[in-house]
Amino acid sequence: DQQVKQNSPSLSVQEGRISILNCDYTNSMFDYFLWYKKYPAEGPTFLISISSIKDKNEDGRFTVFLNKSAKHLSLHIVPSQPGDSAVYFCAASAQGGSEKLVFGKGTKLTVNP
Amino acid sequence: DTAVSQTPKYLVTQMGNDKSIKCEQNLGHDTMYWYKQDSKKFLKIMFSYNNKELIINETVPNRFSPKSPDKAHLNLHINSLELGDSAVYFCASSQVGRGGEAFFGQGTRLTVV
């Protein structure tokens, strides 16, 4: 029972273009959403988050959009750089609960020079 | 100066053995976790400790026993290792009230042969 789904296992974009990574969730109790970036043989690194009271959060080249009615969020990376090539995990938590993170399966982003 | 460090990074052992993975965080966080990334790449929470108290136990077999001597340390002991225990185990920590925004260690790749 996947509560957080990333339906695209991989994405390839050209350097300088926009990368859009998508994530869907099913649990209405989730009220905090996070994106993590993971390089091989390393642990996930926190990238950006958004609370359910917002629909957009921006940090430099990274923007996360949240559509609560559709239970969908997306991560936009503009412009994409080769160093952005990694696996991106979407995660969700319920702040009023245990705050454990529920992860999607990840999307492998490749940014081609 | 690593924020969340876990040892060892690689662990190869035979079925039936008992092994431990150690984790330490120097971020002053109240909550620590163990996550497991299986062969299908799903990252799933196993345990969560808050100030040395067990908060989450996600139906993990009794062979897995976390130990938290203080709030900066959370070790994972595994008894009678099985082939299916082969995975990457990640330690993480977070501060309460941050929506589960966790900082992860580099992971321990456990291979049971």
Backbone of each chain as ProteinMPNN parsed JSONL, in Angstrom:
{"seq_chain_A": "DQQVKQNSPSLSVQEGRISILNCDYTNSMFDYFLWYKKYPAEGPTFLISISSIKDKNEDGRFTVFLNKSAKHLSLHIVPSQPGDSAVYFCAASAQGGSEKLVFGKGTKLTVNP", "coords_chain_A": {"N_chain_A": [[0.841, -1.186, 0.0], [1.142, 1.76, -1.202], [1.587, 4.869, -0.014], [2.766, 7.13, -0.855], [3.612, 8.066, -4.021], [5.801, 7.86, -6.741], [5.671, 7.974, -9.932], [7.32, 8.001, -12.109], [10.156, 6.357, -12.84], [12.513, 7.308, -13.879], [14.119, 10.217, -15.319], [15.22, 12.268, -17.907], [16.988, 15.135, -18.788], [18.08, 18.075, -20.575], [20.942, 20.03, -19.87], [20.409, 23.188, -18.402], [17.732, 23.283, -19.027], [14.348, 22.875, -17.773], [13.646, 20.728, -15.048], [11.138, 18.56, -14.052], [9.776, 16.94, -11.446], [7.498, 14.572, -10.287], [4.985, 13.745, -7.823], [2.645, 11.815, -6.059], [0.169, 11.453, -3.505], [-1.728, 9.551, -1.109], [-2.733, 9.618, 1.447], [-4.725, 11.54, 3.436], [-4.01, 12.649, 5.802], [-1.453, 13.539, 5.731], [0.558, 16.368, 6.126], [2.84, 17.68, 5.648], [5.422, 18.006, 3.372], [8.25, 16.746, 1.692], [11.286, 16.94, -0.192], [13.959, 14.91, -1.065], [17.341, 14.426, -1.989], [19.488, 12.076, -3.458], [22.658, 10.791, -3.761], [24.636, 8.126, -5.205], [25.714, 5.647, -2.889], [25.519, 7.323, -0.74], [23.746, 8.94, 1.993], [20.272, 10.065, 1.922], [19.719, 13.518, 1.215], [18.324, 16.37, 2.568], [16.307, 18.551, 0.667], [14.182, 20.448, -0.008], [11.111, 21.665, 1.379], [7.544, 21.669, 2.017], [4.756, 22.999, 3.62], [1.381, 21.998, 4.257], [-0.24, 24.196, 4.317], [0.577, 25.887, 2.452], [0.984, 26.555, -1.085], [3.152, 26.715, -2.614], [6.683, 26.709, -2.545], [9.839, 28.143, -2.585], [13.301, 27.856, -3.291], [16.038, 29.108, -4.281], [17.139, 27.555, -7.158], [15.239, 25.641, -6.942], [11.868, 24.716, -6.716], [8.933, 23.864, -5.064], [5.725, 22.677, -5.652], [2.435, 22.416, -4.439], [-0.565, 20.705, -4.737], [-3.264, 20.339, -3.101], [-5.889, 19.435, -3.429], [-5.718, 17.687, -5.51], [-3.966, 15.971, -4.425], [-1.22, 16.064, -5.022], [2.167, 16.748, -5.691], [4.942, 18.626, -6.945], [8.325, 18.958, -7.991], [10.307, 21.479, -9.198], [13.15, 22.159, -11.062], [15.162, 24.668, -12.012], [17.662, 26.577, -13.628], [18.415, 23.298, -14.855], [21.26, 21.411, -13.82], [24.261, 19.515, -14.489], [25.256, 18.496, -12.076], [22.975, 18.092, -10.669], [22.112, 15.596, -11.173], [20.854, 12.741, -9.837], [19.114, 10.609, -7.49], [15.832, 11.422, -6.704], [13.805, 11.699, -3.958], [10.488, 11.805, -2.922], [8.773, 12.694, 0.013], [6.545, 12.359, 2.801], [4.858, 13.545, 5.728], [3.001, 13.46, 8.819], [2.439, 16.02, 10.822], [1.134, 16.232, 13.202], [1.292, 13.763, 14.134], [3.512, 11.054, 14.49], [5.561, 12.072, 13.051], [7.058, 10.539, 11.338], [8.715, 9.811, 8.29], [7.263, 9.095, 5.185], [8.192, 7.578, 2.326], [8.404, 7.983, -1.256], [9.217, 5.941, -4.118], [11.256, 7.009, -5.521], [12.833, 8.994, -8.108], [15.034, 8.808, -10.719], [17.074, 11.277, -11.775], [18.662, 12.461, -14.623], [20.854, 14.767, -15.825], [21.888, 15.979, -18.752], [24.919, 17.161, -20.193]], "CA_chain_A": [[0.0, 0.0, 0.0], [2.018, 2.913, -1.32], [0.919, 6.123, 0.295], [3.468, 8.163, -1.614], [3.962, 7.418, -5.285], [6.535, 8.568, -7.78], [5.387, 7.033, -11.016], [8.386, 7.999, -13.118], [11.4, 5.896, -12.23], [13.663, 8.047, -14.375], [13.86, 11.417, -16.104], [16.447, 12.772, -18.511], [16.799, 16.48, -19.331], [19.29, 18.755, -21.016], [21.453, 21.098, -19.015], [19.82, 24.491, -18.664], [16.29, 23.18, -19.15], [13.634, 22.631, -16.53], [13.337, 19.349, -14.635], [9.914, 18.503, -13.254], [9.587, 15.628, -10.829], [6.146, 14.508, -9.757], [4.73, 12.877, -6.672], [1.251, 11.762, -5.636], [-0.016, 10.809, -2.212], [-3.104, 9.108, -0.898], [-3.144, 9.804, 2.832], [-5.157, 12.923, 3.688], [-3.44, 13.125, 7.066], [-0.149, 14.156, 5.479], [0.48, 17.823, 6.09], [4.175, 18.23, 5.422], [5.98, 17.262, 2.251], [9.675, 17.022, 1.571], [12.055, 16.319, -1.266], [15.32, 14.539, -0.727], [18.208, 14.108, -3.107], [20.406, 11.032, -3.015], [23.724, 10.324, -4.645], [25.015, 6.729, -4.914], [26.547, 5.351, -1.719], [25.367, 8.36, 0.287], [22.399, 9.028, 2.519], [19.441, 11.134, 1.35], [19.982, 14.875, 1.701], [17.132, 17.213, 2.496], [16.4, 19.566, -0.385], [13.187, 21.492, 0.15], [9.877, 21.133, 1.939], [6.385, 22.545, 1.948], [3.663, 22.7, 4.526], [0.106, 21.903, 3.548], [-0.943, 25.475, 4.301], [1.103, 26.641, 1.318], [0.919, 25.837, -2.354], [4.424, 26.892, -3.321], [7.843, 27.106, -1.76], [10.95, 28.314, -3.524], [14.63, 27.994, -2.693], [17.011, 29.158, -5.372], [16.694, 26.916, -8.405], [14.266, 24.594, -6.606], [10.533, 25.151, -6.315], [7.992, 22.766, -4.879], [4.326, 23.066, -5.781], [1.526, 21.469, -3.808], [-1.98, 20.776, -5.102], [-3.882, 19.468, -2.101], [-7.123, 18.815, -3.916], [-5.309, 16.573, -6.366], [-2.982, 15.187, -3.676], [-0.098, 16.005, -5.953], [3.19, 17.772, -5.582], [5.989, 18.534, -7.948], [9.581, 19.673, -7.765], [10.846, 22.071, -10.411], [14.549, 22.575, -10.969], [15.447, 25.545, -13.142], [17.95, 25.648, -14.713], [19.019, 22.027, -14.431], [22.705, 21.336, -13.967], [24.719, 18.118, -14.417], [25.4, 18.116, -10.668], [21.659, 17.743, -10.113], [21.862, 14.185, -11.478], [20.744, 12.01, -8.578], [17.761, 10.077, -7.272], [15.043, 12.349, -5.907], [12.731, 11.056, -3.215], [9.417, 12.578, -2.334], [8.405, 12.132, 1.317], [5.448, 13.055, 3.465], [4.696, 13.23, 7.15], [1.856, 14.062, 9.496], [3.08, 16.705, 11.94], [0.423, 15.966, 14.43], [1.526, 12.381, 14.524], [4.852, 10.671, 14.91], [6.505, 12.759, 12.175], [7.869, 9.648, 10.532], [8.65, 10.108, 6.87], [6.843, 8.038, 4.263], [8.892, 7.907, 1.094], [8.141, 7.391, -2.55], [10.25, 5.022, -4.577], [12.36, 7.766, -6.094], [12.98, 9.226, -9.549], [16.431, 9.069, -11.059], [17.217, 12.385, -12.715], [19.937, 12.596, -15.326], [20.969, 16.027, -16.544], [22.926, 15.803, -19.763], [25.598, 18.418, -20.54]], "C_chain_A": [[0.882, 1.243, 0.0], [1.244, 4.181, -1.049], [1.535, 7.292, -0.448], [4.003, 7.504, -2.882], [4.733, 8.372, -6.19], [6.502, 7.638, -8.987], [6.439, 7.005, -12.111], [9.674, 7.537, -12.467], [12.619, 6.681, -12.707], [13.204, 9.227, -15.224], [15.197, 11.91, -16.628], [16.166, 14.135, -19.131], [18.145, 17.056, -19.763], [19.67, 19.836, -20.01], [20.823, 22.424, -19.414], [18.304, 24.474, -18.783], [15.664, 22.932, -17.787], [13.463, 21.13, -16.298], [12.09, 19.415, -13.765], [9.736, 17.07, -12.752], [8.25, 15.629, -10.099], [5.983, 13.484, -8.647], [3.245, 12.949, -6.334], [1.152, 11.072, -4.282], [-1.485, 10.478, -2.007], [-3.631, 9.424, 0.501], [-3.476, 11.265, 3.117], [-4.571, 13.504, 4.972], [-2.065, 13.776, 6.859], [-0.3, 15.659, 5.407], [1.85, 18.482, 5.915], [4.846, 17.352, 4.384], [7.417, 17.711, 2.004], [10.234, 16.35, 0.322], [13.477, 16.094, -0.768], [16.054, 14.175, -2.014], [19.213, 13.078, -2.617], [21.394, 10.681, -4.116], [24.053, 8.882, -4.274], [25.938, 6.638, -3.707], [26.529, 6.47, -0.673], [23.947, 8.305, 0.839], [21.604, 10.118, 1.824], [19.759, 12.469, 2.012], [18.732, 15.709, 1.513], [17.34, 18.342, 1.485], [15.458, 20.74, -0.116], [11.917, 20.859, 0.693], [8.751, 22.126, 1.753], [5.337, 22.059, 2.934], [2.355, 22.709, 3.748], [-0.674, 23.21, 3.526], [-0.454, 26.359, 3.153], [0.876, 25.865, 0.029], [2.215, 25.957, -3.157], [5.509, 27.262, -2.323], [9.057, 27.089, -2.683], [12.258, 28.474, -2.763], [15.647, 27.931, -3.817], [16.442, 28.545, -6.637], [15.568, 25.898, -8.177], [12.951, 25.196, -6.13], [9.661, 23.91, -6.16], [6.582, 23.353, -4.922], [3.461, 21.98, -5.158], [0.094, 21.737, -4.254], [-2.722, 19.803, -4.191], [-5.118, 18.76, -2.622], [-6.815, 17.612, -4.79], [-4.368, 15.616, -5.653], [-1.732, 14.958, -4.526], [0.903, 17.097, -5.617], [4.254, 17.555, -6.642], [7.189, 19.372, -7.529], [10.09, 20.166, -9.116], [12.281, 22.51, -10.149], [14.862, 23.379, -12.224], [16.605, 26.488, -12.806], [18.606, 24.38, -14.184], [20.513, 22.031, -14.723], [23.141, 19.87, -13.864], [24.867, 17.613, -12.986], [24.08, 17.787, -9.993], [21.326, 16.27, -10.359], [21.947, 13.366, -10.19], [19.372, 11.339, -8.554], [17.033, 11.036, -6.332], [13.877, 11.591, -5.274], [11.748, 12.102, -2.718], [9.064, 11.909, -1.008], [7.293, 12.976, 1.924], [5.391, 12.647, 4.922], [3.449, 13.912, 7.668], [2.394, 14.697, 10.765], [2.388, 16.434, 13.262], [0.636, 14.562, 14.938], [2.973, 12.14, 14.915], [5.935, 11.363, 14.108], [7.424, 11.802, 11.447], [7.676, 10.037, 9.079], [8.203, 8.879, 6.1], [7.37, 8.426, 2.896], [8.248, 7.287, -0.132], [9.335, 6.555, -2.963], [11.435, 5.732, -5.227], [12.284, 7.894, -7.598], [14.436, 9.556, -9.814], [16.493, 10.133, -12.141], [18.613, 12.375, -13.313], [19.908, 13.893, -16.106], [22.169, 15.918, -17.476], [23.57, 17.13, -20.137], [25.289, 18.832, -21.977]], "O_chain_A": [[1.313, 1.718, 1.051], [0.33, 4.522, -1.8], [0.892, 8.323, -0.645], [4.744, 6.522, -2.827], [4.359, 9.531, -6.372], [7.223, 6.641, -9.042], [6.454, 6.098, -12.943], [10.232, 8.245, -11.63], [13.642, 6.718, -12.023], [12.097, 9.253, -15.762], [16.183, 11.965, -15.894], [15.223, 14.285, -19.909], [19.204, 16.576, -19.359], [18.812, 20.465, -19.391], [20.714, 22.747, -20.597], [17.656, 25.513, -18.657], [16.36, 22.796, -16.781], [13.175, 20.369, -17.222], [12.004, 20.233, -12.85], [9.569, 16.13, -13.529], [7.92, 16.575, -9.384], [6.727, 12.508, -8.546], [2.659, 14.032, -6.326], [1.965, 10.207, -3.958], [-2.365, 11.052, -2.648], [-4.842, 9.489, 0.71], [-2.601, 12.128, 3.045], [-4.631, 14.713, 5.196], [-1.581, 14.49, 7.738], [-1.178, 16.171, 4.712], [1.983, 19.7, 6.025], [4.847, 16.125, 4.49], [7.745, 18.893, 2.096], [9.719, 15.336, -0.148], [14.096, 16.958, -0.147], [15.466, 13.689, -2.98], [19.73, 13.183, -1.504], [21.02, 10.327, -5.234], [23.781, 8.455, -3.152], [26.834, 7.464, -3.535], [27.418, 6.55, 0.174], [23.058, 7.703, 0.237], [22.187, 11.005, 1.201], [20.032, 12.537, 3.21], [18.154, 15.748, 0.427], [18.386, 18.99, 1.448], [15.896, 21.885, -0.011], [11.672, 19.669, 0.497], [8.973, 23.278, 1.38], [5.076, 20.862, 3.057], [2.245, 23.355, 2.706], [-1.661, 23.33, 2.8], [-0.996, 27.437, 2.91], [0.609, 24.664, 0.054], [2.352, 25.377, -4.234], [5.282, 28.025, -1.384], [9.266, 26.151, -3.452], [12.316, 29.139, -1.728], [16.062, 26.855, -4.248], [15.393, 28.964, -7.127], [15.015, 25.36, -9.137], [12.925, 26.067, -5.261], [9.656, 23.025, -7.016], [6.296, 24.382, -4.31], [3.716, 20.787, -5.324], [-0.396, 22.863, -4.159], [-2.8, 18.606, -4.468], [-5.361, 17.602, -2.284], [-7.563, 16.634, -4.804], [-4.007, 14.573, -6.198], [-1.266, 13.834, -4.714], [0.529, 18.226, -5.3], [4.436, 16.453, -7.158], [7.062, 20.361, -6.807], [10.279, 19.386, -10.049], [12.578, 23.149, -9.139], [14.835, 22.86, -13.34], [16.542, 27.156, -11.774], [19.285, 24.414, -13.158], [20.968, 22.576, -15.728], [22.461, 19.069, -13.222], [24.632, 16.436, -12.714], [24.059, 17.266, -8.878], [20.354, 15.758, -9.804], [22.992, 13.314, -9.542], [18.577, 11.487, -9.482], [17.564, 11.412, -5.287], [13.084, 10.94, -5.955], [12.128, 13.137, -2.169], [9.059, 10.681, -0.919], [7.13, 14.152, 1.596], [5.816, 11.555, 5.301], [2.91, 14.822, 7.039], [2.768, 13.985, 11.697], [3.024, 16.416, 14.316], [0.212, 14.214, 16.04], [3.578, 12.961, 15.604], [7.113, 11.257, 14.447], [8.483, 12.217, 10.975], [6.617, 10.527, 8.685], [8.692, 7.771, 6.324], [7.03, 9.485, 2.37], [7.635, 6.221, -0.067], [10.334, 6.474, -2.249], [12.484, 5.129, -5.455], [11.744, 7.026, -8.284], [15.001, 10.468, -9.209], [16.034, 9.93, -13.265], [19.613, 12.292, -12.6], [19.038, 14.096, -16.952], [23.311, 15.783, -17.035], [22.872, 18.116, -20.373], [25.775, 19.864, -22.439]]}, "seq_chain_B": "DTAVSQTPKYLVTQMGNDKSIKCEQNLGHDTMYWYKQDSKKFLKIMFSYNNKELIINETVPNRFSPKSPDKAHLNLHINSLELGDSAVYFCASSQVGRGGEAFFGQGTRLTVV", "coords_chain_B": {"N_chain_B": [[33.177, 17.383, 9.718], [30.953, 15.284, 10.544], [27.402, 15.173, 10.556], [25.433, 13.173, 11.036], [26.537, 10.106, 11.733], [27.292, 6.796, 10.849], [28.339, 3.482, 11.501], [29.373, 0.149, 10.651], [30.21, 1.104, 7.206], [29.982, -0.825, 5.28], [28.919, -4.183, 5.552], [29.388, -7.51, 5.66], [28.157, -10.651, 6.212], [27.507, -13.925, 7.609], [24.581, -15.999, 7.386], [22.571, -16.346, 10.288], [24.311, -15.165, 12.034], [24.956, -12.6, 14.561], [24.781, -9.095, 14.498], [25.795, -5.636, 14.835], [24.935, -2.223, 14.185], [26.163, 1.008, 14.425], [25.163, 4.321, 15.393], [25.498, 7.825, 15.478], [24.653, 11.166, 16.282], [25.447, 14.611, 16.007], [23.915, 16.842, 16.125], [22.271, 17.715, 18.06], [19.664, 16.885, 18.058], [16.377, 15.704, 19.023], [15.138, 13.401, 18.217], [15.667, 10.208, 16.809], [16.142, 7.851, 14.126], [15.754, 4.674, 12.471], [15.962, 3.643, 9.174], [15.133, 1.496, 6.46], [16.342, 0.519, 3.333], [15.256, -1.415, 0.849], [15.774, -4.047, -1.617], [14.12, -3.253, -3.658], [14.317, -0.611, -3.574], [12.724, 0.874, -1.891], [12.425, 3.15, 0.753], [11.936, 2.675, 4.054], [10.58, 3.334, 7.253], [11.844, 1.983, 10.273], [12.284, 2.142, 13.079], [11.741, 4.629, 15.634], [13.121, 6.88, 17.925], [12.644, 9.017, 20.652], [14.308, 11.156, 22.665], [15.559, 8.938, 23.924], [13.43, 7.24, 24.209], [11.363, 4.716, 22.883], [9.407, 5.362, 20.105], [8.268, 4.721, 17.631], [7.65, 1.595, 16.193], [7.789, -0.196, 13.539], [6.375, -2.776, 12.94], [8.594, -4.507, 12.861], [10.618, -7.433, 12.746], [11.295, -9.28, 15.795], [13.93, -9.872, 15.944], [15.352, -7.654, 15.4], [16.705, -5.154, 17.293], [16.661, -2.032, 18.594], [18.843, 0.226, 20.323], [19.185, 2.834, 22.569], [21.464, 4.542, 24.112], [21.838, 7.177, 24.852], [20.528, 10.415, 23.903], [21.926, 11.097, 21.665], [22.766, 8.873, 20.383], [21.885, 5.967, 18.58], [21.712, 2.709, 18.262], [21.64, -0.275, 16.272], [20.829, -3.535, 16.671], [21.047, -6.752, 15.344], [19.791, -9.931, 15.455], [20.43, -13.374, 14.649], [20.764, -13.333, 11.74], [19.185, -13.174, 8.528], [18.867, -14.068, 5.027], [17.097, -12.316, 3.81], [17.447, -9.997, 5.197], [19.311, -8.502, 4.017], [20.163, -5.375, 2.906], [20.159, -1.756, 2.653], [20.791, 0.149, 5.438], [19.715, 3.014, 7.017], [20.511, 5.514, 9.287], [18.967, 8.247, 10.951], [18.229, 11.619, 12.026], [16.153, 14.048, 13.662], [14.605, 17.193, 14.545], [12.036, 17.694, 16.863], [8.902, 18.872, 15.753], [9.57, 19.768, 13.305], [8.362, 18.643, 11.201], [9.303, 16.154, 10.583], [11.594, 16.506, 9.137], [14.389, 15.153, 8.321], [17.827, 14.354, 8.949], [20.163, 12.39, 7.354], [22.348, 9.573, 7.827], [25.205, 8.092, 6.111], [24.555, 5.539, 5.441], [24.459, 1.95, 5.828], [25.504, -0.779, 4.178], [24.273, -3.842, 4.301], [25.051, -7.168, 3.794], [23.937, -10.363, 3.672], [25.104, -13.584, 3.622]], "CA_chain_B": [[32.467, 17.15, 10.966], [29.732, 14.64, 10.083], [26.259, 15.423, 11.418], [24.924, 11.861, 11.41], [27.529, 9.131, 11.271], [26.981, 5.421, 11.198], [29.405, 2.519, 11.208], [30.261, 0.33, 9.508], [29.565, 1.472, 5.946], [29.683, -2.092, 4.63], [28.922, -5.291, 6.495], [29.091, -8.785, 5.012], [28.143, -11.634, 7.282], [26.808, -15.16, 7.283], [23.267, -16.247, 7.997], [22.599, -16.845, 11.652], [25.152, -14.331, 12.905], [24.412, -11.392, 15.196], [25.608, -7.935, 14.166], [25.314, -4.328, 15.265], [25.279, -1.01, 13.438], [26.153, 2.122, 15.37], [24.807, 5.626, 14.841], [25.673, 8.97, 16.364], [24.377, 12.476, 15.674], [25.969, 15.733, 16.787], [23.069, 17.99, 15.793], [21.447, 18.067, 19.209], [18.277, 16.533, 17.784], [15.712, 14.885, 20.034], [14.578, 12.182, 17.652], [16.521, 9.443, 15.906], [15.396, 6.847, 13.371], [16.369, 3.721, 11.561], [15.228, 3.376, 7.957], [15.676, 0.393, 5.661], [16.106, 0.593, 1.893], [15.368, -2.795, 0.388], [16.244, -4.25, -2.998], [13.225, -2.522, -4.547], [14.676, 0.801, -3.367], [11.841, 1.58, -0.983], [12.953, 3.59, 2.037], [10.852, 2.541, 5.023], [10.994, 3.516, 8.636], [11.813, 0.805, 11.137], [12.159, 2.58, 14.473], [11.987, 6.017, 15.975], [13.342, 7.125, 19.349], [12.645, 10.409, 21.072], [14.935, 11.237, 23.991], [15.838, 7.57, 24.374], [12.206, 6.472, 24.349], [10.872, 4.168, 21.627], [8.159, 6.0, 19.677], [7.734, 3.982, 16.494], [8.183, 0.283, 15.865], [6.957, -0.518, 12.382], [6.233, -4.234, 12.757], [9.891, -5.079, 12.519], [10.819, -8.672, 13.506], [11.942, -9.152, 17.103], [15.383, -10.049, 15.798], [15.926, -6.31, 15.316], [16.505, -4.452, 18.554], [17.367, -0.764, 18.712], [19.276, 0.585, 21.683], [19.543, 4.243, 22.618], [22.095, 4.832, 25.4], [21.57, 8.594, 25.118], [19.761, 10.922, 22.764], [22.809, 11.294, 20.517], [23.141, 7.578, 19.846], [20.863, 4.95, 18.372], [22.347, 1.558, 17.644], [20.721, -1.312, 15.793], [21.37, -4.883, 16.818], [20.245, -7.721, 14.599], [20.098, -11.318, 15.826], [20.08, -14.473, 13.733], [20.585, -12.692, 10.437], [18.607, -13.947, 7.432], [19.192, -13.538, 3.706], [16.194, -11.205, 3.517], [17.85, -8.788, 5.918], [20.245, -7.756, 3.165], [19.563, -4.075, 2.548], [20.934, -0.621, 3.153], [20.158, 0.684, 6.636], [20.057, 4.42, 7.234], [20.185, 6.188, 10.531], [18.609, 9.636, 10.714], [17.787, 12.348, 13.211], [15.392, 15.262, 13.379], [14.141, 17.942, 15.703], [10.583, 17.654, 16.98], [8.226, 20.06, 15.269], [10.085, 20.138, 11.975], [7.669, 17.862, 10.186], [10.054, 14.968, 10.193], [12.729, 16.869, 8.287], [15.443, 14.352, 8.922], [19.177, 14.318, 8.416], [20.504, 10.969, 7.242], [23.717, 9.094, 7.733], [25.602, 7.635, 4.778], [24.013, 4.219, 5.18], [25.242, 0.734, 6.03], [25.046, -1.829, 3.263], [24.387, -5.155, 4.943], [24.887, -8.308, 2.894], [23.922, -11.633, 4.402], [25.407, -14.658, 2.651]], "C_chain_B": [[31.069, 16.61, 10.655], [28.603, 14.831, 11.068], [25.67, 14.119, 11.946], [25.903, 10.835, 10.85], [27.133, 7.744, 11.734], [28.106, 4.513, 10.75], [28.898, 1.112, 11.47], [29.501, 0.771, 8.262], [29.164, 0.219, 5.171], [29.801, -3.207, 5.673], [28.492, -6.549, 5.742], [29.198, -9.85, 6.088], [27.349, -12.862, 6.869], [25.45, -15.226, 7.978], [23.451, -16.777, 9.409], [23.448, -16.016, 12.604], [24.365, -13.189, 13.525], [25.347, -10.237, 14.872], [24.965, -6.654, 14.677], [25.78, -3.238, 14.321], [25.146, 0.154, 14.418], [25.81, 3.427, 14.663], [24.952, 6.7, 15.895], [25.312, 10.241, 15.615], [24.865, 13.581, 16.611], [25.184, 17.015, 16.523], [22.226, 18.446, 16.973], [19.972, 17.745, 19.018], [17.711, 15.626, 18.869], [15.324, 13.508, 19.52], [15.558, 11.525, 16.695], [15.727, 8.284, 15.316], [16.342, 5.813, 12.763], [15.419, 3.504, 10.395], [15.925, 2.233, 7.215], [15.332, 0.638, 4.194], [16.339, -0.802, 1.32], [15.794, -2.85, -1.079], [15.369, -3.535, -4.012], [13.361, -1.019, -4.365], [13.703, 1.576, -2.492], [12.58, 1.91, 0.308], [11.815, 3.537, 3.045], [11.364, 2.679, 6.436], [10.885, 2.194, 9.389], [11.491, 1.224, 12.576], [12.341, 4.082, 14.567], [12.121, 6.117, 17.487], [13.308, 8.624, 19.589], [13.174, 10.473, 22.492], [15.046, 9.869, 24.657], [14.594, 6.709, 24.536], [11.711, 5.999, 22.983], [9.512, 4.768, 21.295], [7.475, 5.18, 18.583], [8.436, 2.64, 16.392], [7.289, -0.255, 14.767], [6.957, -1.999, 12.08], [7.506, -4.878, 12.238], [10.056, -6.367, 13.341], [11.585, -8.442, 14.806], [13.45, -9.321, 17.032], [16.106, -8.696, 15.707], [15.655, -5.597, 16.641], [17.333, -3.168, 18.574], [17.741, -0.503, 20.168], [19.722, 2.038, 21.651], [20.137, 4.566, 23.984], [21.941, 6.293, 25.827], [20.974, 9.178, 23.857], [20.619, 11.195, 21.538], [23.167, 9.99, 19.823], [21.93, 6.671, 19.701], [21.505, 3.818, 17.587], [21.297, 0.529, 17.256], [21.415, -2.658, 15.893], [20.446, -5.86, 16.114], [20.707, -9.128, 14.958], [19.729, -12.27, 14.689], [19.788, -13.967, 12.328], [20.081, -13.662, 9.381], [18.963, -13.282, 6.113], [18.359, -12.29, 3.392], [16.521, -9.921, 4.263], [18.831, -7.951, 5.104], [19.557, -6.507, 2.64], [20.559, -2.995, 2.93], [20.146, -0.018, 4.317], [20.665, 2.1, 6.869], [19.614, 4.874, 8.612], [19.849, 7.639, 10.194], [18.239, 10.297, 12.034], [17.004, 13.579, 12.775], [15.028, 15.948, 14.685], [12.62, 17.913, 15.725], [9.982, 18.966, 16.492], [8.684, 20.524, 13.909], [9.476, 19.262, 10.892], [8.416, 16.632, 9.728], [11.216, 15.26, 9.277], [13.99, 16.26, 8.877], [16.762, 14.49, 8.188], [19.645, 12.873, 8.478], [22.006, 10.737, 7.303], [23.972, 8.543, 6.342], [25.081, 6.244, 4.448], [24.995, 3.105, 5.492], [24.677, -0.333, 5.107], [25.329, -3.173, 3.901], [24.12, -6.241, 3.915], [24.987, -9.575, 3.718], [24.101, -12.755, 3.393], [25.193, -16.035, 3.284]], "O_chain_B": [[30.118, 17.378, 10.517], [28.795, 14.678, 12.274], [25.436, 13.973, 13.146], [26.07, 10.718, 9.636], [26.695, 7.55, 12.868], [28.748, 4.761, 9.729], [28.102, 0.888, 12.382], [28.27, 0.806, 8.27], [28.138, 0.2, 4.491], [30.664, -3.173, 6.551], [27.367, -6.636, 5.25], [30.205, -9.94, 6.791], [26.606, -12.831, 5.888], [25.219, -14.594, 9.009], [24.365, -17.554, 9.686], [23.33, -16.139, 13.823], [23.266, -12.852, 13.083], [26.567, -10.38, 14.959], [23.759, -6.594, 14.918], [26.861, -3.311, 13.737], [24.155, 0.271, 15.14], [26.125, 3.614, 13.487], [24.579, 6.512, 17.053], [25.633, 10.377, 14.435], [24.717, 13.498, 17.83], [25.703, 18.121, 16.672], [21.538, 19.464, 16.887], [19.122, 18.272, 19.736], [18.436, 14.889, 19.538], [15.197, 12.56, 20.296], [16.197, 12.191, 15.88], [14.77, 7.798, 15.918], [17.536, 6.047, 12.574], [14.236, 3.221, 10.583], [17.134, 2.036, 7.332], [14.184, 0.926, 3.854], [17.462, -1.305, 1.307], [16.126, -1.833, -1.689], [15.824, -3.239, -5.117], [12.596, -0.246, -4.943], [13.826, 2.793, -2.354], [13.269, 1.066, 0.881], [10.835, 4.27, 2.912], [12.447, 2.2, 6.771], [9.967, 1.403, 9.173], [10.552, 0.722, 13.194], [12.984, 4.716, 13.731], [11.345, 5.523, 18.235], [13.875, 9.401, 18.822], [12.575, 9.921, 23.414], [14.666, 9.691, 25.814], [14.696, 5.558, 24.959], [11.646, 6.783, 22.037], [8.579, 4.695, 22.096], [6.261, 4.975, 18.61], [9.66, 2.556, 16.492], [6.175, -0.712, 15.022], [7.491, -2.424, 11.056], [7.489, -5.682, 11.305], [9.675, -6.396, 14.511], [12.41, -7.534, 14.906], [14.164, -8.952, 17.964], [17.317, -8.613, 15.913], [14.503, -5.459, 17.053], [18.563, -3.217, 18.572], [17.065, -0.94, 21.1], [20.535, 2.43, 20.813], [19.392, 4.837, 24.926], [21.916, 6.601, 27.018], [20.92, 8.498, 22.832], [20.084, 11.498, 20.471], [23.81, 10.008, 18.773], [21.066, 6.612, 20.576], [21.802, 3.955, 16.4], [20.213, 0.472, 17.835], [22.455, -2.886, 15.276], [19.225, -5.806, 16.265], [21.876, -9.47, 14.783], [18.837, -11.996, 13.886], [18.692, -14.157, 11.802], [20.493, -14.821, 9.338], [19.313, -12.102, 6.067], [18.851, -11.336, 2.788], [15.935, -8.874, 3.989], [19.14, -6.818, 5.471], [18.502, -6.58, 2.011], [21.64, -3.267, 3.451], [18.961, 0.288, 4.177], [21.869, 2.352, 6.914], [18.481, 4.637, 9.033], [20.399, 8.196, 9.244], [17.972, 9.624, 13.03], [17.173, 14.082, 11.665], [15.128, 15.373, 15.769], [11.987, 18.093, 14.685], [10.499, 20.043, 16.789], [8.236, 21.559, 13.415], [10.019, 19.156, 9.792], [8.195, 16.128, 8.627], [11.776, 14.336, 8.689], [14.577, 16.797, 9.816], [16.808, 14.713, 6.978], [19.541, 12.215, 9.513], [22.811, 11.574, 6.894], [23.078, 8.526, 5.495], [25.155, 5.813, 3.298], [26.21, 3.294, 5.428], [23.522, -0.738, 5.236], [26.481, -3.588, 4.024], [23.087, -6.235, 3.245], [25.996, -9.828, 4.377], [23.343, -12.865, 2.429], [25.395, -17.055, 2.626]]}, "name": "protein", "num_of_chains": 2, "seq": "DQQVKQNSPSLSVQEGRISILNCDYTNSMFDYFLWYKKYPAEGPTFLISISSIKDKNEDGRFTVFLNKSAKHLSLHIVPSQPGDSAVYFCAASAQGGSEKLVFGKGTKLTVNPDTAVSQTPKYLVTQMGNDKSIKCEQNLGHDTMYWYKQDSKKFLKIMFSYNNKELIINETVPNRFSPKSPDKAHLNLHINSLELGDSAVYFCASSQVGRGGEAFFGQGTRLTVV"}
